[in-house]
Amino acid sequence: MDMRRKDRKMEQGEAYDLLSQSSYGILATVDRDGQPYAIPLNYVVSNNYIYFHCALDGHKLENIALNSKICFTVVGRTNVVPEQFSTDYESVVVFGTVSRVEEKDEKGKILKGFIQKYSINFVPEGDVYIEKAKDQTVVYKITMDHYTGKKRGYKV
């Protein structure tokens, strides 16, 4: 897919950095009737994969079981510029496939990665929390087929 506004395209490294550092992303899936479903979630980027965790069942997991192709979007800084009838922004869109992480060591490492990203001042408590919740939690991995970053108005 070609980007229409190539003048706003981010370099791949800059896009990857934004993807790695953002607080949340929007995961888009499609159900059996073709109805799109997009949900915000926390995530961790590790080794060129995007990981998220969730309960053992739910709408997004039903959709993923039907079709593993997804779209994942993060938005960084935004600033409405009313006098220009525009918005300065930065964002990344990822296309890929998602699969469940079955390997226990990988799952444990990623759950600890969530503590490192979102609760760095509570690592010991996070380890206890992971131990209690690990059997009621699944981890999924997004394999990125390709991603593009786009920005307007920021000098980075």
DSSP file (Angstrom, degrees, kcal/mol; ACC not computed):
  #  RESIDUE AA STRUCTURE BP1 BP2  ACC     N-H-->O    O-->H-N    N-H-->O    O-->H-N    TCO  KAPPA ALPHA  PHI   PSI    X-CA   Y-CA   Z-CA
    1    1 A M              0   0    0      0, 0.0     2,-0.3     0, 0.0     0, 0.0   0.000 360.0 360.0 360.0 123.4    0.0    0.0    0.0
    2    2 A D        -     0   0    0      1,-0.0     2,-0.4     2,-0.0     3,-0.1  -0.642 360.0-121.7 -85.6 142.1    1.5    3.3   -1.0
    3    3 A M        -     0   0    0     -2,-0.3     3,-0.3     1,-0.2     6,-0.1  -0.696  13.8-149.4 -81.7 131.0    1.1    6.3    1.2
    4    4 A R  S    S+     0   0    0     -2,-0.4     2,-1.2     1,-0.2     3,-0.2   0.935  91.1  48.7 -66.6 -47.9   -0.7    9.2   -0.5
    5    5 A R    >   +     0   0    0      1,-0.2     3,-2.1    -3,-0.1    -1,-0.2  -0.631  64.1 168.6 -97.1  76.6    1.1   12.0    1.3
    6    6 A K  G >  S+     0   0    0     -2,-1.2     3,-1.3    -3,-0.3    -1,-0.2   0.746  71.0  70.2 -61.4 -23.6    4.7   10.9    1.0
    7    7 A D  G 3  S+     0   0    0      1,-0.2    -1,-0.3    -3,-0.2    -2,-0.1   0.658 101.1  46.9 -68.0 -14.2    5.9   14.3    2.3
    8    8 A R  G <  S+     0   0    0     -3,-2.1   143,-2.6   144,-0.1    -1,-0.2   0.351  83.7 124.7-106.6   3.9    4.5   13.3    5.7
    9    9 A K  B <   -A  150   0A   0     -3,-1.3   141,-0.3   141,-0.2     2,-0.2  -0.440  53.8-137.7 -70.0 133.9    6.1    9.8    5.9
   10   10 A M        -     0   0    0    139,-2.5   139,-0.4    -2,-0.2     2,-0.1  -0.561  26.0-102.7 -82.0 152.5    8.3    9.0    8.9
   11   11 A E     >  -     0   0    0     -2,-0.2     4,-2.4     1,-0.1     5,-0.2  -0.459  37.0-111.6 -66.3 151.3   11.5    7.2    8.5
   12   12 A Q  H  > S+     0   0    0      1,-0.2     4,-2.7     2,-0.2     5,-0.2   0.883 116.7  51.8 -57.0 -42.1   11.2    3.6    9.6
   13   13 A G  H  > S+     0   0    0      2,-0.2     4,-2.2     1,-0.2    -1,-0.2   0.899 110.6  47.8 -63.2 -40.9   13.3    4.0   12.7
   14   14 A E  H  > S+     0   0    0      2,-0.2     4,-2.2     1,-0.2    -1,-0.2   0.898 112.5  49.3 -65.7 -41.2   11.3    7.0   13.8
   15   15 A A  H  X S+     0   0    0     -4,-2.4     4,-2.5     2,-0.2    -2,-0.2   0.910 110.8  50.2 -64.5 -42.0    8.1    5.1   13.3
   16   16 A Y  H  X S+     0   0    0     -4,-2.7     4,-2.6    -5,-0.2    -2,-0.2   0.897 109.2  51.9 -63.9 -39.9    9.4    2.1   15.2
   17   17 A D  H  X S+     0   0    0     -4,-2.2     4,-2.0     2,-0.2    -2,-0.2   0.930 110.6  47.4 -61.9 -45.3   10.4    4.3   18.1
   18   18 A L  H  X S+     0   0    0     -4,-2.2     4,-1.7     1,-0.2    -2,-0.2   0.922 112.6  50.1 -61.4 -43.7    6.9    5.9   18.3
   19   19 A L  H  < S+     0   0    0     -4,-2.5    -2,-0.2     1,-0.2    -1,-0.2   0.908 113.0  46.5 -59.7 -43.2    5.4    2.4   18.1
   20   20 A S  H  < S+     0   0    0     -4,-2.6    25,-0.3     1,-0.2    -1,-0.2   0.830 117.9  41.1 -69.1 -32.7    7.7    1.2   20.9
   21   21 A Q  H  < S+     0   0    0     -4,-2.0    -1,-0.2    -5,-0.2    -2,-0.2   0.622  85.2 108.2 -97.7 -14.8    7.1    4.2   23.2
   22   22 A S     <  -     0   0    0     -4,-1.7    21,-0.2    -5,-0.2     3,-0.1  -0.237  65.8-133.3 -66.5 156.2    3.4    4.9   22.9
   23   23 A S  S    S+     0   0    0      1,-0.2    20,-0.4    19,-0.1     2,-0.3   0.835  78.3   1.4 -80.5 -34.8    1.1    4.1   25.8
   24   24 A Y        -     0   0    0     51,-0.2    51,-0.4    18,-0.2     2,-0.3  -0.972  59.1-156.8-150.2 162.4   -1.7    2.4   24.0
   25   25 A G  E     -B   41   0A   0     16,-2.5    16,-2.7    -2,-0.3     2,-0.6  -0.883  22.7-116.6-135.4 168.7   -2.7    1.2   20.6
   26   26 A I  E     -BC  40  73A   0     47,-2.8    47,-2.1    -2,-0.3     2,-0.5  -0.948  23.7-156.1-111.5 118.6   -6.0    0.4   18.8
   27   27 A L  E     -BC  39  72A   0     12,-2.8    12,-2.4    -2,-0.6     2,-0.5  -0.834   9.1-161.3 -95.0 125.0   -6.3   -3.2   17.6
   28   28 A A  E     +BC  38  71A   0     43,-3.3    43,-1.6    -2,-0.5    10,-0.2  -0.928  17.9 160.9-112.2 129.1   -8.7   -3.7   14.7
   29   29 A T  E     -B   37   0A   0      8,-2.9     8,-2.6    -2,-0.5     2,-0.4  -0.745  29.6-127.4-129.7 178.4  -10.2   -7.1   13.8
   30   30 A V  E     -B   36   0A   0     37,-0.3    37,-0.1     6,-0.2    36,-0.1  -0.998  17.2-139.4-134.1 137.7  -13.2   -8.3   11.8
   31   31 A D    >   -     0   0    0      4,-2.2     3,-2.2    -2,-0.4    32,-0.0  -0.252  39.7 -86.9 -88.9-178.4  -16.0  -10.6   12.9
   32   32 A R  T 3  S+     0   0    0      1,-0.3    -1,-0.1     2,-0.1    31,-0.0   0.721 127.9  52.7 -63.1 -22.5  -17.7  -13.4   10.9
   33   33 A D  T 3  S-     0   0    0      2,-0.1    -1,-0.3     3,-0.0    -2,-0.0   0.381 121.2-105.3 -92.3   4.1  -20.2  -10.9    9.4
   34   34 A G  S <  S+     0   0    0     -3,-2.2    -2,-0.1     1,-0.3     0, 0.0   0.570  71.2 148.3  84.1   9.0  -17.5   -8.5    8.2
   35   35 A Q        -     0   0    0      1,-0.0    -4,-2.2    -5,-0.0    -1,-0.3  -0.675  45.8-129.3 -79.7 120.2  -18.1   -6.1   11.0
   36   36 A P  E     -B   30   0A   0      0, 0.0     2,-0.4     0, 0.0    -6,-0.2  -0.360  21.9-167.0 -66.1 150.0  -14.9   -4.3   12.1
   37   37 A Y  E     -B   29   0A   0     -8,-2.6    -8,-2.9     2,-0.0     2,-0.4  -0.964   5.3-177.0-140.8 119.5  -14.1   -4.2   15.8
   38   38 A A  E     +B   28   0A   0     -2,-0.4   -10,-0.2   -10,-0.2    34,-0.1  -0.975   4.5 178.1-123.8 131.5  -11.4   -1.9   17.1
   39   39 A I  E     -B   27   0A   0    -12,-2.4   -12,-2.8    -2,-0.4     2,-0.2  -0.994  26.9-123.8-137.0 135.1  -10.4   -1.8   20.7
   40   40 A P  E     +B   26   0A   0      0, 0.0     2,-0.3     0, 0.0   -14,-0.2  -0.525  40.2 165.0 -74.7 144.0   -7.7    0.2   22.6
   41   41 A L  E     -B   25   0A   0    -16,-2.7   -16,-2.5    -2,-0.2     2,-0.2  -0.995  38.7-107.9-155.2 156.7   -5.2   -1.9   24.6
   42   42 A N        +     0   0    0     -2,-0.3    11,-0.4   -18,-0.2     2,-0.3  -0.501  44.8 174.4 -76.9 154.8   -1.8   -1.7   26.3
   43   43 A Y        -     0   0    0    -20,-0.4     2,-0.4   -21,-0.2     9,-0.2  -0.973  26.4-139.7-157.3 166.5    1.0   -3.4   24.5
   44   44 A V  E     -D   51   0A   0      7,-2.1     7,-3.3    -2,-0.3     2,-0.5  -0.994  13.1-145.0-132.5 138.8    4.7   -4.1   24.6
   45   45 A V  E     +D   50   0A   0     -2,-0.4     2,-0.3   -25,-0.3     5,-0.2  -0.921  29.8 160.5-103.5 128.7    7.1   -4.1   21.6
   46   46 A S  E >   -D   49   0A   0      3,-2.3     3,-1.6    -2,-0.5    -2,-0.1  -0.971  63.2  -8.5-149.8 131.7    9.9   -6.7   21.8
   47   47 A N  T 3  S-     0   0    0     -2,-0.3     3,-0.1     1,-0.3    -1,-0.0   0.851 128.1 -53.3  51.7  41.0   12.2   -8.2   19.1
   48   48 A N  T 3  S+     0   0    0      1,-0.3    96,-0.7    95,-0.1     2,-0.3   0.692 117.6 108.5  67.9  21.4   10.1   -6.6   16.3
   49   49 A Y  E <   -DE  46 143A   0     -3,-1.6    -3,-2.3    94,-0.1     2,-0.5  -0.911  63.1-136.7-120.5 153.8    6.8   -8.1   17.6
   50   50 A I  E     -DE  45 142A   0     92,-1.7    92,-3.6    -2,-0.3     2,-0.4  -0.951  24.7-165.3-107.5 129.0    3.9   -6.3   19.3
   51   51 A Y  E     +DE  44 141A   0     -7,-3.3    -7,-2.1    -2,-0.5     2,-0.3  -0.903  12.0 173.2-116.3 143.2    2.5   -8.2   22.3
   52   52 A F  E     - E   0 140A   0     88,-1.9    88,-3.1    -2,-0.4     2,-0.3  -0.966  15.7-147.3-138.8 159.6   -0.7   -7.7   24.2
   53   53 A H  E     + E   0 139A   0    -11,-0.4     2,-0.3    -2,-0.3    86,-0.2  -0.884  23.8 153.4-124.9 158.9   -2.4   -9.6   27.0
   54   54 A C  E     - E   0 138A   0     84,-2.0    84,-2.6    -2,-0.3     4,-0.1  -0.945  44.9 -63.4-164.5-179.4   -6.1  -10.3   27.8
   55   55 A A        -     0   0    0     -2,-0.3    82,-0.1    82,-0.2    83,-0.1  -0.111  59.3 -95.0 -69.4 176.5   -8.6  -12.6   29.4
   56   56 A L  S    S+     0   0    0     80,-0.4     2,-0.3    81,-0.1    -1,-0.1   0.663 101.6  14.3 -73.9 -17.7   -9.1  -16.1   28.1
   57   57 A D        +     0   0    0     81,-0.0     2,-0.3     4,-0.0    -2,-0.2  -0.941  69.1 119.2-149.4 171.0  -12.0  -15.2   25.9
   58   58 A G     >  -     0   0    0     -2,-0.3     4,-2.1     1,-0.1     5,-0.2  -0.837  68.8 -65.0 149.4 174.3  -13.8  -12.3   24.4
   59   59 A H  H  > S+     0   0    0     -2,-0.3     4,-2.3     1,-0.2     5,-0.2   0.896 125.5  50.1 -59.3 -46.4  -14.9  -10.6   21.2
   60   60 A K  H  > S+     0   0    0      1,-0.2     4,-2.6     2,-0.2    -1,-0.2   0.884 111.1  50.1 -63.9 -35.9  -11.4   -9.8   19.9
   61   61 A L  H  > S+     0   0    0      2,-0.2     4,-2.1     1,-0.2    -1,-0.2   0.867 108.6  52.0 -71.0 -34.8  -10.3  -13.4   20.5
   62   62 A E  H  X S+     0   0    0     -4,-2.1     4,-1.2     2,-0.2    -2,-0.2   0.925 112.2  46.9 -61.8 -43.7  -13.3  -14.8   18.6
   63   63 A N  H  X S+     0   0    0     -4,-2.3     4,-2.4     1,-0.2     3,-0.4   0.917 110.6  51.3 -64.8 -43.2  -12.4  -12.5   15.7
   64   64 A I  H  < S+     0   0    0     -4,-2.6    -1,-0.2     1,-0.2    -2,-0.2   0.873 105.5  56.3 -62.6 -37.1   -8.7  -13.5   15.8
   65   65 A A  H  < S+     0   0    0     -4,-2.1    -1,-0.2     1,-0.2    -2,-0.2   0.828 112.9  42.3 -63.3 -30.7   -9.7  -17.2   15.7
   66   66 A L  H  < S+     0   0    0     -4,-1.2     2,-0.3    -3,-0.4    -2,-0.2   0.840 135.4   6.4 -82.1 -36.4  -11.7  -16.5   12.5
   67   67 A N     <  -     0   0    0     -4,-2.4    -1,-0.3   -37,-0.1   -37,-0.3  -0.884  56.5-163.3-154.5 113.3   -9.1  -14.3   10.8
   68   68 A S        +     0   0    0     -2,-0.3    30,-1.8    -3,-0.2     2,-0.3   0.508  60.0 108.2 -80.7  -3.4   -5.6  -13.6   12.2
   69   69 A K  E     + F   0  97A   0     28,-0.2     2,-0.3   -39,-0.1    28,-0.2  -0.589  48.1 170.1 -76.6 134.3   -5.1  -10.5   10.0
   70   70 A I  E     - F   0  96A   0     26,-2.7    26,-1.8    -2,-0.3     2,-0.4  -0.856  32.4-140.6-136.5 169.1   -5.1   -7.3   12.0
   71   71 A C  E     -CF  28  95A   0    -43,-1.6   -43,-3.3    -2,-0.3     2,-0.4  -0.994  19.4-169.0-129.3 137.8   -4.4   -3.6   11.8
   72   72 A F  E     -CF  27  94A   0     22,-2.4    22,-3.2    -2,-0.4     2,-0.4  -0.996   4.2-171.9-132.1 130.8   -2.9   -1.9   14.8
   73   73 A T  E     -CF  26  93A   0    -47,-2.1   -47,-2.8    -2,-0.4     2,-0.4  -0.966   8.2-173.3-128.8 138.0   -2.6    1.9   15.2
   74   74 A V  E     - F   0  92A   0     18,-2.3    18,-2.3    -2,-0.4     2,-0.5  -0.965   9.1-156.7-123.7 148.2   -0.9    4.2   17.7
   75   75 A V  E     - F   0  91A   0    -51,-0.4    16,-0.2    -2,-0.4   -51,-0.2  -0.991  11.1-177.3-123.2 128.6   -1.1    8.0   17.9
   76   76 A G  E     -     0   0A   0     14,-2.9    -1,-0.1    -2,-0.5     2,-0.1   0.407  55.7  -4.3 -92.3-128.8    1.6   10.0   19.4
   77   77 A R  E     -     0   0A   0     12,-0.1    13,-0.9     2,-0.0     2,-0.3  -0.359  63.8-176.1 -68.6 143.8    1.4   13.8   19.9
   78   78 A T  E     + F   0  89A   0     11,-0.2     2,-0.3    -3,-0.1    11,-0.2  -0.990  10.4 175.4-138.3 149.7   -1.5   15.7   18.5
   79   79 A N  E     - F   0  88A   0      9,-2.3     9,-2.9    -2,-0.3     2,-0.3  -0.845  25.5-135.8-155.1 113.9   -2.3   19.4   18.3
   80   80 A V  E     - F   0  87A   0     -2,-0.3     7,-0.3     7,-0.2    -2,-0.0  -0.537  12.6-160.8 -70.5 133.4   -5.2   21.0   16.6
   81   81 A V  E > > - F   0  86A   0      5,-2.9     5,-1.7    -2,-0.3     3,-1.5  -0.803  10.7-179.1-116.6  85.8   -4.2   24.0   14.6
   82   82 A P  G > 5S+     0   0    0      0, 0.0     3,-1.3     0, 0.0    -1,-0.2   0.849  77.1  56.8 -60.1 -38.4   -7.5   25.9   14.1
   83   83 A E  G 3 5S+     0   0    0      1,-0.3    -2,-0.0     2,-0.1     0, 0.0   0.694 113.4  41.8 -69.5 -16.0   -6.2   28.8   12.1
   84   84 A Q  G < 5S-     0   0    0     -3,-1.5    -1,-0.3     2,-0.2     3,-0.1   0.372 106.6-126.9-105.2   0.9   -4.8   26.3    9.5
   85   85 A F  T < 5S+     0   0    0     -3,-1.3     2,-0.3    -4,-0.5    -2,-0.1   0.917  78.0  91.9  53.2  45.8   -7.9   24.1    9.6
   86   86 A S  E   <S-F   81   0A   0     -5,-1.7    -5,-2.9    -7,-0.0     2,-0.4  -0.845  70.0-119.3-152.9-178.0   -5.6   21.2   10.3
   87   87 A T  E     -F   80   0A   0     -7,-0.3     2,-0.4    -2,-0.3    -7,-0.2  -1.000  13.1-140.1-137.5 133.9   -3.9   19.1   13.0
   88   88 A D  E     +F   79   0A   0     -9,-2.9    -9,-2.3    -2,-0.4     2,-0.3  -0.786  46.5 146.9 -85.4 139.5   -0.2   18.5   13.7
   89   89 A Y  E     -FG  78 152A   0     63,-1.2    63,-2.4    -2,-0.4     2,-0.3  -0.958  41.4-143.7-160.6 171.2    0.2   14.8   14.6
   90   90 A E  E     + G   0 151A   0    -13,-0.9   -14,-2.9    -2,-0.3     2,-0.3  -0.957  29.2 157.8-146.8 138.6    2.3   11.6   14.5
   91   91 A S  E     -FG  75 150A   0     59,-2.5    59,-2.7    -2,-0.3     2,-0.4  -0.985  26.2-147.1-155.7 161.3    1.0    8.1   14.1
   92   92 A V  E     -FG  74 149A   0    -18,-2.3   -18,-2.3    -2,-0.3     2,-0.5  -0.999   7.8-161.6-134.7 136.7    1.9    4.6   13.0
   93   93 A V  E     -FG  73 148A   0     55,-2.6    55,-2.1    -2,-0.4     2,-0.4  -0.983   9.9-165.2-119.9 128.5   -0.3    2.0   11.3
   94   94 A V  E     -FG  72 147A   0    -22,-3.2   -22,-2.4    -2,-0.5     2,-0.4  -0.921   6.4-164.9-115.1 135.7    0.8   -1.7   11.4
   95   95 A F  E     +FG  71 146A   0     51,-2.9    50,-2.2    -2,-0.4    51,-1.8  -0.972  38.2 106.8-114.2 135.9   -0.6   -4.5    9.2
   96   96 A G  E     -FG  70 144A   0    -26,-1.8   -26,-2.7    -2,-0.4     2,-0.3  -0.931  59.4 -79.9-174.4-162.6    0.1   -8.0   10.3
   97   97 A T  E     -FG  69 143A   0     46,-1.9    46,-3.2    -2,-0.3     2,-0.4  -0.919  31.3-142.5-127.3 154.2   -1.1  -11.3   11.8
   98   98 A V  E     + G   0 142A   0    -30,-1.8     2,-0.3    -2,-0.3    44,-0.2  -0.920  18.5 174.4-121.8 143.3   -1.6  -12.3   15.4
   99   99 A S  E     - G   0 141A   0     42,-2.3    42,-3.3    -2,-0.4     2,-0.2  -0.980  35.1-101.1-143.7 155.4   -1.0  -15.6   17.2
  100  100 A R  E     - G   0 140A   0     -2,-0.3     2,-0.7    40,-0.2    40,-0.3  -0.548  31.9-125.0 -77.4 139.2   -1.2  -16.8   20.7
  101  101 A V        +     0   0    0     38,-3.1    38,-0.4    -2,-0.2    -1,-0.1  -0.767  34.5 170.4 -83.7 116.7    2.1  -17.1   22.6
  102  102 A E        +     0   0    0     -2,-0.7     2,-0.4    36,-0.1    -1,-0.2   0.720  46.2  96.1 -99.2 -26.7    2.2  -20.7   23.9
  103  103 A E     >  -     0   0    0      1,-0.1     4,-2.4     2,-0.0     5,-0.2  -0.536  65.6-148.2 -73.6 122.5    5.8  -20.9   25.2
  104  104 A K  H  > S+     0   0    0     -2,-0.4     4,-2.7     1,-0.2     5,-0.2   0.859  94.6  51.7 -62.7 -39.5    5.8  -20.2   29.0
  105  105 A D  H  > S+     0   0    0      2,-0.2     4,-2.5     1,-0.2    -1,-0.2   0.922 111.8  47.0 -64.8 -42.5    9.1  -18.5   29.1
  106  106 A E  H  > S+     0   0    0      2,-0.2     4,-2.3     1,-0.2    -2,-0.2   0.928 112.8  49.8 -63.2 -44.5    8.2  -16.1   26.3
  107  107 A K  H  X S+     0   0    0     -4,-2.4     4,-2.5     1,-0.2    -2,-0.2   0.931 112.2  47.5 -59.5 -47.0    4.8  -15.4   28.0
  108  108 A G  H  X S+     0   0    0     -4,-2.7     4,-2.1     1,-0.2    -1,-0.2   0.904 110.9  51.2 -62.0 -42.8    6.5  -14.7   31.3
  109  109 A K  H  X S+     0   0    0     -4,-2.5     4,-1.6     1,-0.2    -1,-0.2   0.905 112.1  46.9 -61.4 -42.4    9.1  -12.4   29.8
  110  110 A I  H  X S+     0   0    0     -4,-2.3     4,-1.7     2,-0.2    -2,-0.2   0.909 109.2  52.9 -70.1 -41.7    6.5  -10.4   28.0
  111  111 A L  H  X S+     0   0    0     -4,-2.5     4,-1.4     1,-0.2    -1,-0.2   0.902 110.0  49.3 -60.4 -39.0    4.3  -10.1   31.1
  112  112 A K  H  X S+     0   0    0     -4,-2.1     4,-2.4     1,-0.2    -1,-0.2   0.842 105.0  59.6 -65.8 -32.6    7.4   -8.8   33.0
  113  113 A G  H  X S+     0   0    0     -4,-1.6     4,-2.1     1,-0.2    -2,-0.2   0.855 100.8  54.4 -62.9 -34.8    7.8   -6.4   30.0
  114  114 A F  H  X S+     0   0    0     -4,-1.7     4,-2.9     2,-0.2     5,-0.5   0.905 108.2  49.1 -64.1 -41.3    4.4   -4.9   30.8
  115  115 A I  H  X S+     0   0    0     -4,-1.4     4,-2.2     1,-0.2     7,-0.2   0.928 111.2  50.0 -63.3 -44.0    5.5   -4.3   34.4
  116  116 A Q  H  < S+     0   0    0     -4,-2.4     4,-0.3     1,-0.2    -2,-0.2   0.879 117.9  39.5 -61.4 -38.6    8.7   -2.6   33.1
  117  117 A K  H  < S+     0   0    0     -4,-2.1    -2,-0.2    -5,-0.1    -1,-0.2   0.914 131.3  20.8 -78.6 -44.0    6.7   -0.4   30.7
  118  118 A Y  H  < S+     0   0    0     -4,-2.9    -3,-0.2    -5,-0.2    -2,-0.2   0.660 134.1  27.0-105.5 -18.8    3.7    0.6   32.7
  119  119 A S    ><  +     0   0    0     -4,-2.2     3,-2.7    -5,-0.5     7,-0.2  -0.213  63.3 151.4-141.0  46.3    4.6    0.0   36.4
  120  120 A I  G >  S+     0   0    0     -4,-0.3     3,-0.7     1,-0.3    -1,-0.1   0.762  74.8  55.5 -56.4 -29.6    8.3    0.4   36.7
  121  121 A N  G 3  S+     0   0    0      1,-0.2    -1,-0.3    -3,-0.1    -5,-0.1   0.404 108.3  50.1 -83.8   4.4    8.1    1.6   40.3
  122  122 A F  G <>  +     0   0    0     -3,-2.7     4,-2.6    -7,-0.2    -1,-0.2  -0.169  63.4 135.8-134.4  40.5    6.2   -1.5   41.3
  123  123 A V  H <> S+     0   0    0     -3,-0.7     4,-2.4     2,-0.2     5,-0.2   0.921  74.9  47.7 -61.2 -47.9    8.3   -4.4   40.0
  124  124 A P  H  > S+     0   0    0      0, 0.0     4,-1.6     0, 0.0    -1,-0.2   0.933 115.9  45.2 -60.7 -42.8    8.2   -6.6   43.1
  125  125 A E  H  > S+     0   0    0      1,-0.2     4,-2.4     2,-0.2    -2,-0.2   0.877 111.4  54.5 -65.4 -36.3    4.4   -6.1   43.4
  126  126 A G  H  X S+     0   0    0     -4,-2.6     4,-2.8     2,-0.2    -1,-0.2   0.881 104.0  53.8 -64.3 -39.1    4.1   -6.7   39.6
  127  127 A D  H  X S+     0   0    0     -4,-2.4     4,-2.1     2,-0.2    -1,-0.2   0.905 110.3  47.1 -61.8 -40.8    5.9  -10.0   39.9
  128  128 A V  H  X S+     0   0    0     -4,-1.6     4,-2.0     2,-0.2    -2,-0.2   0.919 112.0  51.0 -64.4 -43.8    3.4  -11.1   42.6
  129  129 A Y  H  X S+     0   0    0     -4,-2.4     4,-2.3     1,-0.2    -2,-0.2   0.914 109.3  50.3 -60.9 -44.4    0.5   -9.9   40.4
  130  130 A I  H  X S+     0   0    0     -4,-2.8     4,-2.0     1,-0.2    -1,-0.2   0.924 108.3  52.7 -59.9 -45.4    1.8  -11.9   37.4
  131  131 A E  H  < S+     0   0    0     -4,-2.1     4,-0.3     1,-0.2    -1,-0.2   0.893 113.7  43.3 -59.0 -41.0    2.1  -15.0   39.5
  132  132 A K  H  < S+     0   0    0     -4,-2.0     3,-0.3     1,-0.2    -1,-0.2   0.859 123.2  35.7 -71.4 -36.0   -1.5  -14.7   40.6
  133  133 A A  H >< S+     0   0    0     -4,-2.3     3,-1.5    -5,-0.2     4,-0.3   0.530  86.3  96.9 -99.4  -7.4   -3.0  -13.8   37.2
  134  134 A K  G >< S+     0   0    0     -4,-2.0     3,-0.8     1,-0.3    -1,-0.2   0.793  84.0  50.8 -60.5 -31.1   -0.9  -15.8   34.8
  135  135 A D  G 3  S+     0   0    0     -4,-0.3    -1,-0.3    -3,-0.3    -2,-0.1   0.661 112.8  46.4 -81.2 -14.4   -3.4  -18.7   34.4
  136  136 A Q  G <  S+     0   0    0     -3,-1.5     2,-0.4    -4,-0.1   -80,-0.4   0.241 105.8  77.1-104.5  10.6   -6.2  -16.3   33.7
  137  137 A T    <   -     0   0    0     -3,-0.8     2,-0.3    -4,-0.3   -82,-0.2  -0.961  57.9-165.3-126.2 137.1   -4.2  -14.3   31.2
  138  138 A V  E     -E   54   0A   0    -84,-2.6   -84,-2.0    -2,-0.4     2,-0.4  -0.907  11.2-146.2-115.8 151.9   -3.2  -15.1   27.6
  139  139 A V  E     -E   53   0A   0    -38,-0.4   -38,-3.1    -2,-0.3     2,-0.3  -0.955  12.1-163.8-117.5 135.7   -0.5  -13.3   25.6
  140  140 A Y  E     -EG  52 100A   0    -88,-3.1   -88,-1.9    -2,-0.4     2,-0.4  -0.892   6.7-147.2-119.1 150.7   -0.8  -12.7   21.9
  141  141 A K  E     -EG  51  99A   0    -42,-3.3   -42,-2.3    -2,-0.3     2,-0.6  -0.966   3.9-150.0-121.3 129.3    2.0  -11.7   19.4
  142  142 A I  E     -EG  50  98A   0    -92,-3.6   -92,-1.7    -2,-0.4     2,-0.7  -0.883   8.1-152.6 -97.7 120.9    1.5   -9.5   16.4
  143  143 A T  E     -EG  49  97A   0    -46,-3.2   -46,-1.9    -2,-0.6     2,-0.6  -0.847  20.6-134.0 -89.1 118.9    3.9  -10.3   13.5
  144  144 A M  E     - G   0  96A   0     -2,-0.7   -48,-0.3   -96,-0.7     3,-0.1  -0.644  26.0-179.5 -81.7 116.1    4.3   -7.1   11.6
  145  145 A D  E    S-     0   0A   0    -50,-2.2     2,-0.3    -2,-0.6   -49,-0.2   0.915  74.3 -28.5 -74.5 -46.6    4.0   -7.6    7.8
  146  146 A H  E     - G   0  95A   0    -51,-1.8   -51,-2.9    -3,-0.1    -1,-0.4  -0.971  59.9-165.4-163.2 158.7    4.6   -3.8    7.3
  147  147 A Y  E     - G   0  94A   0     -2,-0.3     2,-0.4   -53,-0.2   -53,-0.2  -0.991   2.9-160.8-146.7 152.8    4.1   -0.5    9.1
  148  148 A T  E     - G   0  93A   0    -55,-2.1   -55,-2.6    -2,-0.3     2,-0.4  -0.994   6.3-152.1-135.6 143.6    4.2    3.1    8.2
  149  149 A G  E     - G   0  92A   0   -139,-0.4  -139,-2.5    -2,-0.4     2,-0.3  -0.867  12.7-172.5-111.7 149.0    4.5    6.2   10.2
  150  150 A K  E     +AG   9  91A   0    -59,-2.7   -59,-2.5    -2,-0.4     2,-0.3  -0.994   6.4 171.3-141.6 144.5    3.1    9.6    9.3
  151  151 A K  E     - G   0  90A   0   -143,-2.6     2,-0.3    -2,-0.3   -61,-0.2  -0.983  14.2-163.5-150.5 159.7    3.5   13.1   10.9
  152  152 A R  E    S+ G   0  89A   0    -63,-2.4   -63,-1.2    -2,-0.3     3,-0.1  -0.964  71.2   2.7-145.7 128.7    2.7   16.7   10.2
  153  153 A G  S    S+     0   0    0     -2,-0.3     2,-0.5     1,-0.2   -65,-0.1   0.374  90.5 114.0  88.9  -4.8    4.1   19.7   11.9
  154  154 A Y        -     0   0    0    -65,-0.3     2,-0.8     2,-0.0    -1,-0.2  -0.848  53.7-148.4-106.7 137.4    6.7   18.3   14.2
  155  155 A K              0   0    0     -2,-0.5    -3,-0.0     1,-0.1     0, 0.0  -0.893 360.0 360.0 -99.3 108.8   10.4   18.8   13.8
  156  156 A V              0   0    0     -2,-0.8    -1,-0.1     0, 0.0    -2,-0.0   0.375 360.0 360.0-111.7 360.0   12.0   15.6   15.2
